[in-house]
């Protein structure tokens, strides 16, 4: 594990000062969702994660 984050009220989250590389983001509290992000470093990477519980 490199870091953890908690979402804001609007669902946004961020990690600060990540080195360039590949990271896997895993959302807890929902059915398993894992998303791989490529981070260039020194910039901003955005990705939408679609989470939800089946009815």
Beta strands, then each sheet from edge to edge (+ up, - down):
strand 1: 21-26
strand 2: 34-39
sheet 1: 1+ 2-
end
